[in-house]
Amino acid sequence: MPPIEMTLPVLQFPPELLLRAQGMRVAFFDVDGVLTDGSLYISEAGETLKRFNTLDGHGLKLLQKAGITPAVITGRDSAPLRLRLQALGVEHAVFGTEDKRPAAEQILSNLGLSWTQAAAMGDDWPDLPVMRRCALACAPANAHVEVRHAAHHTTLARGGEGAAREFCDLLLVASGRYAGLLAGYTL
């Protein structure tokens, strides 16, 4: 039997971006346009349905394994969203708020963290107050132009199509945990 070879990571980010991403302990995520594609499906009964990407979900789980707390702050609230976050083990979430900065400040206070230890990913104007205060701000490829301009990094993927996973991967590489987590899946 041949020996098992370790797979080296192929994912790379610019060094200046990795430096900015070091030391992050919490990552804030918007939902619509970040964890979903931003589309709202409304049934005849008035039920709102959302489509979530499994790559993004696994990224949130990996953050937790690396000691980075994922937190969600969203302008909407729905049973499907709450179920999805519960399934992913996301414990810090604020639903139904357009004023996201105070929600982020409360989460930071609860965690005993500061803005210098926080990263955020958003796609539209309500996300800007949080993104502008965080040490690292990211936007999906299809975010509004003002949000992309405010971001330190724009992903290649669109919201709901792996953009959040790219953000998670950036944080994992910067934390030094990416290769070790990957190795656990290649043995």
Biotite code that builds the C-alpha atoms (Angstrom):
import biotite.structure as struc

atoms = struc.array([
    struc.Atom([0.000, 0.000, 0.000], chain_id="A", res_id=1, res_name="MET", atom_name="CA", element="C"),
    struc.Atom([1.523, 3.360, -1.003], chain_id="A", res_id=2, res_name="PRO", atom_name="CA", element="C"),
    struc.Atom([1.924, 5.999, 1.704], chain_id="A", res_id=3, res_name="PRO", atom_name="CA", element="C"),
    struc.Atom([-0.780, 8.612, 2.083], chain_id="A", res_id=4, res_name="ILE", atom_name="CA", element="C"),
    struc.Atom([0.364, 11.961, 0.719], chain_id="A", res_id=5, res_name="GLU", atom_name="CA", element="C"),
    struc.Atom([-0.595, 15.199, 2.384], chain_id="A", res_id=6, res_name="MET", atom_name="CA", element="C"),
    struc.Atom([-2.378, 17.575, 0.051], chain_id="A", res_id=7, res_name="THR", atom_name="CA", element="C"),
    struc.Atom([-0.928, 21.064, 0.203], chain_id="A", res_id=8, res_name="LEU", atom_name="CA", element="C"),
    struc.Atom([-3.420, 23.904, 0.021], chain_id="A", res_id=9, res_name="PRO", atom_name="CA", element="C"),
    struc.Atom([-3.680, 25.611, -3.355], chain_id="A", res_id=10, res_name="VAL", atom_name="CA", element="C"),
    struc.Atom([-5.686, 28.581, -2.113], chain_id="A", res_id=11, res_name="LEU", atom_name="CA", element="C"),
    struc.Atom([-3.704, 31.811, -1.904], chain_id="A", res_id=12, res_name="GLN", atom_name="CA", element="C"),
    struc.Atom([-4.457, 35.419, -1.019], chain_id="A", res_id=13, res_name="PHE", atom_name="CA", element="C"),
    struc.Atom([-2.329, 38.557, -1.403], chain_id="A", res_id=14, res_name="PRO", atom_name="CA", element="C"),
    struc.Atom([0.061, 39.002, 1.563], chain_id="A", res_id=15, res_name="PRO", atom_name="CA", element="C"),
    struc.Atom([-1.297, 42.465, 2.441], chain_id="A", res_id=16, res_name="GLU", atom_name="CA", element="C"),
    struc.Atom([-4.832, 41.042, 2.651], chain_id="A", res_id=17, res_name="LEU", atom_name="CA", element="C"),
    struc.Atom([-3.660, 38.188, 4.883], chain_id="A", res_id=18, res_name="LEU", atom_name="CA", element="C"),
    struc.Atom([-1.957, 40.676, 7.193], chain_id="A", res_id=19, res_name="LEU", atom_name="CA", element="C"),
    struc.Atom([-5.177, 42.668, 7.491], chain_id="A", res_id=20, res_name="ARG", atom_name="CA", element="C"),
    struc.Atom([-7.149, 39.477, 8.180], chain_id="A", res_id=21, res_name="ALA", atom_name="CA", element="C"),
    struc.Atom([-4.903, 38.260, 10.998], chain_id="A", res_id=22, res_name="GLN", atom_name="CA", element="C"),
    struc.Atom([-6.269, 38.325, 14.515], chain_id="A", res_id=23, res_name="GLY", atom_name="CA", element="C"),
    struc.Atom([-9.948, 38.218, 13.591], chain_id="A", res_id=24, res_name="MET", atom_name="CA", element="C"),
    struc.Atom([-12.041, 36.583, 16.333], chain_id="A", res_id=25, res_name="ARG", atom_name="CA", element="C"),
    struc.Atom([-15.553, 37.303, 15.053], chain_id="A", res_id=26, res_name="VAL", atom_name="CA", element="C"),
    struc.Atom([-17.001, 37.462, 11.540], chain_id="A", res_id=27, res_name="ALA", atom_name="CA", element="C"),
    struc.Atom([-20.265, 39.299, 10.906], chain_id="A", res_id=28, res_name="PHE", atom_name="CA", element="C"),
    struc.Atom([-22.448, 38.145, 8.021], chain_id="A", res_id=29, res_name="PHE", atom_name="CA", element="C"),
    struc.Atom([-25.462, 39.689, 6.371], chain_id="A", res_id=30, res_name="ASP", atom_name="CA", element="C"),
    struc.Atom([-27.934, 37.132, 5.025], chain_id="A", res_id=31, res_name="VAL", atom_name="CA", element="C"),
    struc.Atom([-29.769, 38.281, 1.903], chain_id="A", res_id=32, res_name="ASP", atom_name="CA", element="C"),
    struc.Atom([-27.162, 38.808, -0.809], chain_id="A", res_id=33, res_name="GLY", atom_name="CA", element="C"),
    struc.Atom([-24.368, 37.214, 1.241], chain_id="A", res_id=34, res_name="VAL", atom_name="CA", element="C"),
    struc.Atom([-25.524, 33.849, 2.621], chain_id="A", res_id=35, res_name="LEU", atom_name="CA", element="C"),
    struc.Atom([-28.245, 33.757, -0.030], chain_id="A", res_id=36, res_name="THR", atom_name="CA", element="C"),
    struc.Atom([-28.360, 35.063, -3.584], chain_id="A", res_id=37, res_name="ASP", atom_name="CA", element="C"),
    struc.Atom([-30.638, 37.866, -2.417], chain_id="A", res_id=38, res_name="GLY", atom_name="CA", element="C"),
    struc.Atom([-33.718, 36.446, -4.087], chain_id="A", res_id=39, res_name="SER", atom_name="CA", element="C"),
    struc.Atom([-36.871, 36.071, -2.032], chain_id="A", res_id=40, res_name="LEU", atom_name="CA", element="C"),
    struc.Atom([-39.215, 33.255, -2.965], chain_id="A", res_id=41, res_name="TYR", atom_name="CA", element="C"),
    struc.Atom([-42.704, 33.856, -1.599], chain_id="A", res_id=42, res_name="ILE", atom_name="CA", element="C"),
    struc.Atom([-45.259, 31.067, -1.708], chain_id="A", res_id=43, res_name="SER", atom_name="CA", element="C"),
    struc.Atom([-48.991, 31.554, -2.307], chain_id="A", res_id=44, res_name="GLU", atom_name="CA", element="C"),
    struc.Atom([-49.435, 31.169, 1.463], chain_id="A", res_id=45, res_name="ALA", atom_name="CA", element="C"),
    struc.Atom([-47.044, 34.083, 2.002], chain_id="A", res_id=46, res_name="GLY", atom_name="CA", element="C"),
    struc.Atom([-44.184, 31.934, 3.272], chain_id="A", res_id=47, res_name="GLU", atom_name="CA", element="C"),
    struc.Atom([-40.741, 33.302, 2.421], chain_id="A", res_id=48, res_name="THR", atom_name="CA", element="C"),
    struc.Atom([-38.268, 30.711, 1.173], chain_id="A", res_id=49, res_name="LEU", atom_name="CA", element="C"),
    struc.Atom([-34.518, 31.150, 0.853], chain_id="A", res_id=50, res_name="LYS", atom_name="CA", element="C"),
    struc.Atom([-31.814, 29.144, -0.894], chain_id="A", res_id=51, res_name="ARG", atom_name="CA", element="C"),
    struc.Atom([-28.596, 28.594, 1.051], chain_id="A", res_id=52, res_name="PHE", atom_name="CA", element="C"),
    struc.Atom([-25.287, 27.347, -0.341], chain_id="A", res_id=53, res_name="ASN", atom_name="CA", element="C"),
    struc.Atom([-23.685, 24.357, 1.393], chain_id="A", res_id=54, res_name="THR", atom_name="CA", element="C"),
    struc.Atom([-20.173, 25.692, 0.702], chain_id="A", res_id=55, res_name="LEU", atom_name="CA", element="C"),
    struc.Atom([-21.023, 28.790, 2.734], chain_id="A", res_id=56, res_name="ASP", atom_name="CA", element="C"),
    struc.Atom([-22.506, 26.687, 5.511], chain_id="A", res_id=57, res_name="GLY", atom_name="CA", element="C"),
    struc.Atom([-19.419, 24.517, 5.767], chain_id="A", res_id=58, res_name="HIS", atom_name="CA", element="C"),
    struc.Atom([-17.293, 27.656, 5.872], chain_id="A", res_id=59, res_name="GLY", atom_name="CA", element="C"),
    struc.Atom([-19.220, 28.876, 8.941], chain_id="A", res_id=60, res_name="LEU", atom_name="CA", element="C"),
    struc.Atom([-18.628, 25.517, 10.631], chain_id="A", res_id=61, res_name="LYS", atom_name="CA", element="C"),
    struc.Atom([-14.909, 25.696, 9.819], chain_id="A", res_id=62, res_name="LEU", atom_name="CA", element="C"),
    struc.Atom([-14.674, 29.171, 11.347], chain_id="A", res_id=63, res_name="LEU", atom_name="CA", element="C"),
    struc.Atom([-16.047, 27.780, 14.577], chain_id="A", res_id=64, res_name="GLN", atom_name="CA", element="C"),
    struc.Atom([-13.480, 24.965, 14.549], chain_id="A", res_id=65, res_name="LYS", atom_name="CA", element="C"),
    struc.Atom([-10.769, 27.603, 14.147], chain_id="A", res_id=66, res_name="ALA", atom_name="CA", element="C"),
    struc.Atom([-12.026, 29.640, 17.100], chain_id="A", res_id=67, res_name="GLY", atom_name="CA", element="C"),
    struc.Atom([-13.565, 32.429, 15.000], chain_id="A", res_id=68, res_name="ILE", atom_name="CA", element="C"),
    struc.Atom([-17.160, 33.205, 15.976], chain_id="A", res_id=69, res_name="THR", atom_name="CA", element="C"),
    struc.Atom([-19.600, 33.607, 13.092], chain_id="A", res_id=70, res_name="PRO", atom_name="CA", element="C"),
    struc.Atom([-22.367, 36.129, 13.824], chain_id="A", res_id=71, res_name="ALA", atom_name="CA", element="C"),
    struc.Atom([-25.348, 37.063, 11.689], chain_id="A", res_id=72, res_name="VAL", atom_name="CA", element="C"),
    struc.Atom([-27.028, 40.463, 11.581], chain_id="A", res_id=73, res_name="ILE", atom_name="CA", element="C"),
    struc.Atom([-29.926, 40.687, 9.167], chain_id="A", res_id=74, res_name="THR", atom_name="CA", element="C"),
    struc.Atom([-32.788, 42.967, 8.271], chain_id="A", res_id=75, res_name="GLY", atom_name="CA", element="C"),
    struc.Atom([-35.170, 40.044, 7.878], chain_id="A", res_id=76, res_name="ARG", atom_name="CA", element="C"),
    struc.Atom([-36.396, 37.227, 10.063], chain_id="A", res_id=77, res_name="ASP", atom_name="CA", element="C"),
    struc.Atom([-37.821, 33.901, 8.990], chain_id="A", res_id=78, res_name="SER", atom_name="CA", element="C"),
    struc.Atom([-38.240, 30.391, 10.269], chain_id="A", res_id=79, res_name="ALA", atom_name="CA", element="C"),
    struc.Atom([-36.085, 28.911, 7.465], chain_id="A", res_id=80, res_name="PRO", atom_name="CA", element="C"),
    struc.Atom([-33.239, 31.285, 8.327], chain_id="A", res_id=81, res_name="LEU", atom_name="CA", element="C"),
    struc.Atom([-33.418, 30.447, 12.028], chain_id="A", res_id=82, res_name="ARG", atom_name="CA", element="C"),
    struc.Atom([-33.447, 26.725, 11.224], chain_id="A", res_id=83, res_name="LEU", atom_name="CA", element="C"),
    struc.Atom([-30.419, 27.066, 8.948], chain_id="A", res_id=84, res_name="ARG", atom_name="CA", element="C"),
    struc.Atom([-28.400, 29.016, 11.519], chain_id="A", res_id=85, res_name="LEU", atom_name="CA", element="C"),
    struc.Atom([-29.358, 26.560, 14.247], chain_id="A", res_id=86, res_name="GLN", atom_name="CA", element="C"),
    struc.Atom([-28.223, 23.647, 12.047], chain_id="A", res_id=87, res_name="ALA", atom_name="CA", element="C"),
    struc.Atom([-24.886, 25.424, 11.523], chain_id="A", res_id=88, res_name="LEU", atom_name="CA", element="C"),
    struc.Atom([-24.426, 26.097, 15.230], chain_id="A", res_id=89, res_name="GLY", atom_name="CA", element="C"),
    struc.Atom([-24.468, 29.889, 14.830], chain_id="A", res_id=90, res_name="VAL", atom_name="CA", element="C"),
    struc.Atom([-25.214, 31.192, 18.327], chain_id="A", res_id=91, res_name="GLU", atom_name="CA", element="C"),
    struc.Atom([-24.927, 34.931, 17.756], chain_id="A", res_id=92, res_name="HIS", atom_name="CA", element="C"),
    struc.Atom([-27.641, 36.354, 15.513], chain_id="A", res_id=93, res_name="ALA", atom_name="CA", element="C"),
    struc.Atom([-29.765, 39.484, 15.416], chain_id="A", res_id=94, res_name="VAL", atom_name="CA", element="C"),
    struc.Atom([-32.849, 39.363, 13.219], chain_id="A", res_id=95, res_name="PHE", atom_name="CA", element="C"),
    struc.Atom([-35.074, 42.066, 11.757], chain_id="A", res_id=96, res_name="GLY", atom_name="CA", element="C"),
    struc.Atom([-32.823, 45.095, 12.181], chain_id="A", res_id=97, res_name="THR", atom_name="CA", element="C"),
    struc.Atom([-31.834, 47.692, 9.616], chain_id="A", res_id=98, res_name="GLU", atom_name="CA", element="C"),
    struc.Atom([-29.613, 49.470, 12.176], chain_id="A", res_id=99, res_name="ASP", atom_name="CA", element="C"),
    struc.Atom([-26.833, 46.898, 12.256], chain_id="A", res_id=100, res_name="LYS", atom_name="CA", element="C"),
    struc.Atom([-24.084, 48.828, 14.068], chain_id="A", res_id=101, res_name="ARG", atom_name="CA", element="C"),
    struc.Atom([-25.685, 48.655, 17.553], chain_id="A", res_id=102, res_name="PRO", atom_name="CA", element="C"),
    struc.Atom([-26.378, 44.947, 17.019], chain_id="A", res_id=103, res_name="ALA", atom_name="CA", element="C"),
    struc.Atom([-22.714, 44.347, 16.150], chain_id="A", res_id=104, res_name="ALA", atom_name="CA", element="C"),
    struc.Atom([-21.575, 46.409, 19.132], chain_id="A", res_id=105, res_name="GLU", atom_name="CA", element="C"),
    struc.Atom([-23.746, 44.301, 21.445], chain_id="A", res_id=106, res_name="GLN", atom_name="CA", element="C"),
    struc.Atom([-22.311, 41.066, 20.032], chain_id="A", res_id=107, res_name="ILE", atom_name="CA", element="C"),
    struc.Atom([-18.770, 42.421, 20.410], chain_id="A", res_id=108, res_name="LEU", atom_name="CA", element="C"),
    struc.Atom([-19.527, 43.389, 24.016], chain_id="A", res_id=109, res_name="SER", atom_name="CA", element="C"),
    struc.Atom([-21.005, 39.949, 24.759], chain_id="A", res_id=110, res_name="ASN", atom_name="CA", element="C"),
    struc.Atom([-17.878, 38.296, 23.342], chain_id="A", res_id=111, res_name="LEU", atom_name="CA", element="C"),
    struc.Atom([-15.471, 40.710, 25.048], chain_id="A", res_id=112, res_name="GLY", atom_name="CA", element="C"),
    struc.Atom([-14.036, 41.743, 21.678], chain_id="A", res_id=113, res_name="LEU", atom_name="CA", element="C"),
    struc.Atom([-13.344, 45.015, 19.866], chain_id="A", res_id=114, res_name="SER", atom_name="CA", element="C"),
    struc.Atom([-13.772, 46.228, 16.282], chain_id="A", res_id=115, res_name="TRP", atom_name="CA", element="C"),
    struc.Atom([-10.063, 45.495, 15.677], chain_id="A", res_id=116, res_name="THR", atom_name="CA", element="C"),
    struc.Atom([-10.846, 41.794, 16.089], chain_id="A", res_id=117, res_name="GLN", atom_name="CA", element="C"),
    struc.Atom([-13.889, 41.863, 13.823], chain_id="A", res_id=118, res_name="ALA", atom_name="CA", element="C"),
    struc.Atom([-14.443, 41.149, 10.145], chain_id="A", res_id=119, res_name="ALA", atom_name="CA", element="C"),
    struc.Atom([-17.650, 41.652, 8.186], chain_id="A", res_id=120, res_name="ALA", atom_name="CA", element="C"),
    struc.Atom([-19.240, 40.684, 4.920], chain_id="A", res_id=121, res_name="MET", atom_name="CA", element="C"),
    struc.Atom([-22.124, 42.658, 3.470], chain_id="A", res_id=122, res_name="GLY", atom_name="CA", element="C"),
    struc.Atom([-23.652, 43.521, 0.132], chain_id="A", res_id=123, res_name="ASP", atom_name="CA", element="C"),
    struc.Atom([-25.799, 46.636, 0.525], chain_id="A", res_id=124, res_name="ASP", atom_name="CA", element="C"),
    struc.Atom([-25.980, 50.010, 2.251], chain_id="A", res_id=125, res_name="TRP", atom_name="CA", element="C"),
    struc.Atom([-27.359, 48.780, 5.621], chain_id="A", res_id=126, res_name="PRO", atom_name="CA", element="C"),
    struc.Atom([-24.134, 46.756, 6.016], chain_id="A", res_id=127, res_name="ASP", atom_name="CA", element="C"),
    struc.Atom([-21.817, 49.760, 5.618], chain_id="A", res_id=128, res_name="LEU", atom_name="CA", element="C"),
    struc.Atom([-21.826, 50.988, 9.257], chain_id="A", res_id=129, res_name="PRO", atom_name="CA", element="C"),
    struc.Atom([-20.521, 47.597, 10.430], chain_id="A", res_id=130, res_name="VAL", atom_name="CA", element="C"),
    struc.Atom([-18.137, 47.069, 7.523], chain_id="A", res_id=131, res_name="MET", atom_name="CA", element="C"),
    struc.Atom([-16.547, 50.510, 7.936], chain_id="A", res_id=132, res_name="ARG", atom_name="CA", element="C"),
    struc.Atom([-15.770, 49.834, 11.626], chain_id="A", res_id=133, res_name="ARG", atom_name="CA", element="C"),
    struc.Atom([-14.369, 46.318, 11.232], chain_id="A", res_id=134, res_name="CYS", atom_name="CA", element="C"),
    struc.Atom([-10.682, 45.653, 10.710], chain_id="A", res_id=135, res_name="ALA", atom_name="CA", element="C"),
    struc.Atom([-11.566, 43.617, 7.607], chain_id="A", res_id=136, res_name="LEU", atom_name="CA", element="C"),
    struc.Atom([-14.521, 44.188, 5.297], chain_id="A", res_id=137, res_name="ALA", atom_name="CA", element="C"),
    struc.Atom([-15.472, 41.919, 2.415], chain_id="A", res_id=138, res_name="CYS", atom_name="CA", element="C"),
    struc.Atom([-18.169, 42.066, -0.235], chain_id="A", res_id=139, res_name="ALA", atom_name="CA", element="C"),
    struc.Atom([-19.536, 39.490, -2.662], chain_id="A", res_id=140, res_name="PRO", atom_name="CA", element="C"),
    struc.Atom([-18.857, 40.051, -6.353], chain_id="A", res_id=141, res_name="ALA", atom_name="CA", element="C"),
    struc.Atom([-22.443, 41.207, -6.919], chain_id="A", res_id=142, res_name="ASN", atom_name="CA", element="C"),
    struc.Atom([-22.612, 43.619, -3.973], chain_id="A", res_id=143, res_name="ALA", atom_name="CA", element="C"),
    struc.Atom([-23.731, 47.188, -4.546], chain_id="A", res_id=144, res_name="HIS", atom_name="CA", element="C"),
    struc.Atom([-20.931, 49.364, -5.959], chain_id="A", res_id=145, res_name="VAL", atom_name="CA", element="C"),
    struc.Atom([-20.690, 51.497, -2.785], chain_id="A", res_id=146, res_name="GLU", atom_name="CA", element="C"),
    struc.Atom([-20.217, 48.379, -0.670], chain_id="A", res_id=147, res_name="VAL", atom_name="CA", element="C"),
    struc.Atom([-17.567, 46.952, -3.006], chain_id="A", res_id=148, res_name="ARG", atom_name="CA", element="C"),
    struc.Atom([-15.766, 50.289, -2.781], chain_id="A", res_id=149, res_name="HIS", atom_name="CA", element="C"),
    struc.Atom([-15.807, 50.174, 1.043], chain_id="A", res_id=150, res_name="ALA", atom_name="CA", element="C"),
    struc.Atom([-14.568, 46.560, 1.145], chain_id="A", res_id=151, res_name="ALA", atom_name="CA", element="C"),
    struc.Atom([-10.942, 45.584, 1.582], chain_id="A", res_id=152, res_name="HIS", atom_name="CA", element="C"),
    struc.Atom([-11.669, 42.494, -0.510], chain_id="A", res_id=153, res_name="HIS", atom_name="CA", element="C"),
    struc.Atom([-14.319, 41.523, -3.042], chain_id="A", res_id=154, res_name="THR", atom_name="CA", element="C"),
    struc.Atom([-14.825, 37.816, -3.608], chain_id="A", res_id=155, res_name="THR", atom_name="CA", element="C"),
    struc.Atom([-14.864, 36.152, -6.986], chain_id="A", res_id=156, res_name="LEU", atom_name="CA", element="C"),
    struc.Atom([-18.117, 34.382, -6.125], chain_id="A", res_id=157, res_name="ALA", atom_name="CA", element="C"),
    struc.Atom([-21.500, 36.026, -5.940], chain_id="A", res_id=158, res_name="ARG", atom_name="CA", element="C"),
    struc.Atom([-23.647, 36.149, -2.799], chain_id="A", res_id=159, res_name="GLY", atom_name="CA", element="C"),
    struc.Atom([-25.297, 32.813, -2.070], chain_id="A", res_id=160, res_name="GLY", atom_name="CA", element="C"),
    struc.Atom([-22.930, 31.104, -4.507], chain_id="A", res_id=161, res_name="GLU", atom_name="CA", element="C"),
    struc.Atom([-19.855, 30.591, -2.335], chain_id="A", res_id=162, res_name="GLY", atom_name="CA", element="C"),
    struc.Atom([-18.903, 34.192, -1.520], chain_id="A", res_id=163, res_name="ALA", atom_name="CA", element="C"),
    struc.Atom([-19.236, 33.646, 2.220], chain_id="A", res_id=164, res_name="ALA", atom_name="CA", element="C"),
    struc.Atom([-17.057, 30.550, 1.911], chain_id="A", res_id=165, res_name="ARG", atom_name="CA", element="C"),
    struc.Atom([-14.326, 32.612, 0.208], chain_id="A", res_id=166, res_name="GLU", atom_name="CA", element="C"),
    struc.Atom([-14.515, 35.062, 3.115], chain_id="A", res_id=167, res_name="PHE", atom_name="CA", element="C"),
    struc.Atom([-14.289, 32.180, 5.603], chain_id="A", res_id=168, res_name="CYS", atom_name="CA", element="C"),
    struc.Atom([-11.338, 30.690, 3.731], chain_id="A", res_id=169, res_name="ASP", atom_name="CA", element="C"),
    struc.Atom([-9.529, 34.043, 3.843], chain_id="A", res_id=170, res_name="LEU", atom_name="CA", element="C"),
    struc.Atom([-9.993, 34.191, 7.616], chain_id="A", res_id=171, res_name="LEU", atom_name="CA", element="C"),
    struc.Atom([-8.871, 30.580, 8.006], chain_id="A", res_id=172, res_name="LEU", atom_name="CA", element="C"),
    struc.Atom([-5.714, 31.084, 5.937], chain_id="A", res_id=173, res_name="VAL", atom_name="CA", element="C"),
    struc.Atom([-4.877, 34.285, 7.855], chain_id="A", res_id=174, res_name="ALA", atom_name="CA", element="C"),
    struc.Atom([-5.400, 32.478, 11.173], chain_id="A", res_id=175, res_name="SER", atom_name="CA", element="C"),
    struc.Atom([-2.983, 29.715, 10.161], chain_id="A", res_id=176, res_name="GLY", atom_name="CA", element="C"),
    struc.Atom([-5.693, 27.058, 10.578], chain_id="A", res_id=177, res_name="ARG", atom_name="CA", element="C"),
    struc.Atom([-6.650, 26.437, 6.944], chain_id="A", res_id=178, res_name="TYR", atom_name="CA", element="C"),
    struc.Atom([-3.975, 23.828, 6.096], chain_id="A", res_id=179, res_name="ALA", atom_name="CA", element="C"),
    struc.Atom([-4.567, 21.860, 9.290], chain_id="A", res_id=180, res_name="GLY", atom_name="CA", element="C"),
    struc.Atom([-8.329, 21.786, 8.783], chain_id="A", res_id=181, res_name="LEU", atom_name="CA", element="C"),
    struc.Atom([-7.870, 20.766, 5.147], chain_id="A", res_id=182, res_name="LEU", atom_name="CA", element="C"),
    struc.Atom([-5.501, 17.956, 6.188], chain_id="A", res_id=183, res_name="ALA", atom_name="CA", element="C"),
    struc.Atom([-8.279, 16.465, 8.286], chain_id="A", res_id=184, res_name="GLY", atom_name="CA", element="C"),
    struc.Atom([-10.274, 15.909, 5.106], chain_id="A", res_id=185, res_name="TYR", atom_name="CA", element="C"),
    struc.Atom([-7.464, 14.560, 2.944], chain_id="A", res_id=186, res_name="THR", atom_name="CA", element="C"),
    struc.Atom([-6.364, 11.598, 5.032], chain_id="A", res_id=187, res_name="LEU", atom_name="CA", element="C"),
])
